[in-house]
């Protein structure tokens, strides 16, 4: 029986590998042990209606409100109903979720009407979950895990994906036959200058799926986390978890005034798109934004050890100092269009996690629904892949990722993406970025340039604001960097 091949070792890929048992699985990952994934950087936990007085309907209502009711209703209801069991499954595997005398210790984050976030290690949830899943996968006899491999292409025969082409650390290219392929390759944050995502979140899986002919969905919906630590030289930008505000931290301006006062009934815990736009506008007007967590001084080390460590490494003391913050690209609600089991429109190709889009997040993801979706969608996709044909024919055609942009090319691309596809967009800025990419020899022929073009075109095609896609046409917006003809023509 041929293997099913899973590309990516974040939470979605690891859950899918376990769920595909006893089907033989080949798991390919860029890094080792899953710790270089965006999942491992996640400070927030898993949203689930497990607290007293909470229920899936309330969780769904908050998900719809955050997503501007652009969500796929069936997908949302399925996700929130599966959430409590997903937490129990992870706990049974050994994830050390935080507890108190009454059960789970629940936190509250933006957009949630109540505390329903289950955390592990305070603000180290993603890493704790990845470590437990990776240990289980490495112990599973049905999984063969090859690390330090990079996705380069897909093999296709008669319209069906039947192989994966990947390159190892030594540059050797190999084709792996597959009864089915799951892309769990993460998001696109590395295409932006200011991002909380790791370098591997470069959109390669999405770009390859689109090149192979898979349908896309909601590409224009990009979420900016409002509280990335404002250290411009850092890539990725360190994240200051939303749970800080859930515990009582406050966003302030230079004078100490609360930035979210009068902006939304939930104040500092408004949905991320609303908070990010408020901070974006304040920064554009020349102000600075601060996160005041001094009221949590005695709780920081125990409840927020990741944040405490981030600050200590930069000589900051959140117990005594306000922390400088700014929005940064964080999560892509859009992606490869999938059904409830992760099937794309291309037979033999599945997708799960941030690279996929079932419509569950709508126009703006609710905090801590991402790890939840990765667990639920990954397990469903893995189970569905068990039924893949026992054997498929060899590939007749190959779809390649293609030439990649150079480091200097990517620097320019990131500046244009930051300017054109930020928390606010307008037609002029979107068209300017498209023109710059098309005129740039290094980018126009690269797969990153082509993917960026698809994102810009999707944003241009939606002329009205919805959730995280905010069109401010007629309102002044940051100028995109210049793209003089001399530079484009001299390459």
Buried (B, 14 or more C-beta within 10 A) or exposed (E): EBBBBBBBBBBBBBBBBBBBBEBBBBBBBBBEBBBBBBBBBBBBBBBBBBBEEBBBEBBBBBBBBBBBEBBBEEBBBBBBBBBBEBBEBBBEBEBBBBEEEEEBBBBBBBBBBBBBBBBBBBBBBBBBBBBBBBBBBEEBEBBEBBBEBBBBBBBBBEEBBBBBBBBBEEEEEEBBBBBBBBBBBBBBBBBBBBBBBBEBBBBBBBBBBBBBBBEBBBBBBBBBBBBBBBBEEBBBBBBBBBBBBBBEBBBBBEEEEBBBEEBBEBBBBBBBBBBBBBBBBBBBEEBBBBBBBBEBEEBBBEBBBBBBBBBEEEEBEBBEBBBBBBBBBBBBBBBBBBBBBBBBBBEBBBBBBBBBBBBBBBBBBBBBBBBBBBBBBBBBBBBBBBEBEEEBEEBEEBBEBBEBBEEEBBEBBBBBBBBBBBBBBBEEBBBBBBBBBEBBBBBBEBBBBBBBBBBBEBBBEBEEBBBBBBBBBEEEBBEBBEBEEEBBEEE
